[in-house]
Amino acid sequence: MSSLNINSLPLPDLNYGLSDGEFHSWLLSEIENVPGRDMYAEVYEDSITAIVKWRKRYRGNPVIWKRIFKKDRVIKELIESAPIIQSVKRVIESNENEEKFTVLDLCCGKGYLSMFLSEILPQEKVKRFILVDKAWAIASKDTKELKPHHMNWDHIYGQNPLSETNQTYFTTWPIPLYTSKQDLKQSCNPRQMKKYVFEKTEGPIIVLAVHLCGTLSLKAVDMFNSNDNIKFFALKPCCLPRMVHANRGDIFKIGKHEFDAKEVCSNGSFNKKNWTGPPRWHLEPKFNLWADHLFRGIDVGDSVEPTQNGYRLLYASEDGSKAKDEIIIQVDGGFQNTYMFAERSPLTKEIWNEV
């Protein structure tokens, strides 16, 4: 391949005629100085390779590619997901049981995290991903077309124009991606998911909850606490709960822990990229308190006294371990850098022995 002047490249798109190698090199240059690049070097490199595979998958379908690949959005998703991708990879690769994992991706949006993992994880150890979001349509034979309020799923179920047998993209993913329409805030949702997901799933389950807004983080913690076949749990909380909970005097309860909503609720929200509310830096103390309460609510048995090791706060018991990590992935005033991990015994040493 001839030498490549990265700075002279146009924005990559199928119509520009870049080779996949040039596209790969351009992406690597774009993440050269992102947060965590050195700490999660292997994750970033594997994920860039995954994006190139997406490009190959959707070659011949520029509409889907344009919808899926918005550079800044994809890189932002990768930066926030890198610590979780690394942990999930370690859990699955270290597991010696023959049973395959099922991975639930809560409030998944288009499903970028599962899309990365489907390309990265060993196929022989993972049965499926379940992409949970209330914006999906119900995935059934009766669903003939999407309504305007539904999230487009053509990158998963759409027809592949390059297939000689009229197959959909569903068959092209190394590990299958299934969508599941679920509103985690509905009171009936825990019973429904226990009956139709957790009680019917063979093998261990991993639950991933990245960028969960408000009380959705409470729902994710409750899900882990209530289902013993969840082997591993990862949570990255996002926005604080809205003031409506404080105004009506709610007491939040998760596991054995409870706290007053007034401690953590706040006005303010994003409308696309625009923030409406008090200056965001005012919210950092409340966010830290919110994260602490969520962490306390994760039940891994009767824990011994916590240990602090660098960026990690760790609780351990005979039944499992949980950790709260402060990993700087948001800069320029961002402060939502808290990740929580929990695993039921037996533990993955590669996760819990790291500094």
Secondary structure by P-SEA (a helix, b strand, c coil): cccccccccccccccccccaaaaaaaaaaaaccccccccaaaaaaaaaaaaaaaaaaacccaaaaaaccaaaaaaaaaaaaaaaaaaaaaaaaaccccbbbbbbbccccccaaaaaaaacccccccccccccccccccccccccccccccccccccccccccccccccccccccbbbbbbbccccccaaaaaaaaccccccccbbbbbbcccccaaaaaaaaaaaacccccbbbbbbcccccccccccbbbbbcccbbbbcccbbbbbbbccccccccccccaaaaaaaaaaaaaaaccccccccccccccbbbbbccccbbbbbbcccccccccccbbbbbbcccccccccccc
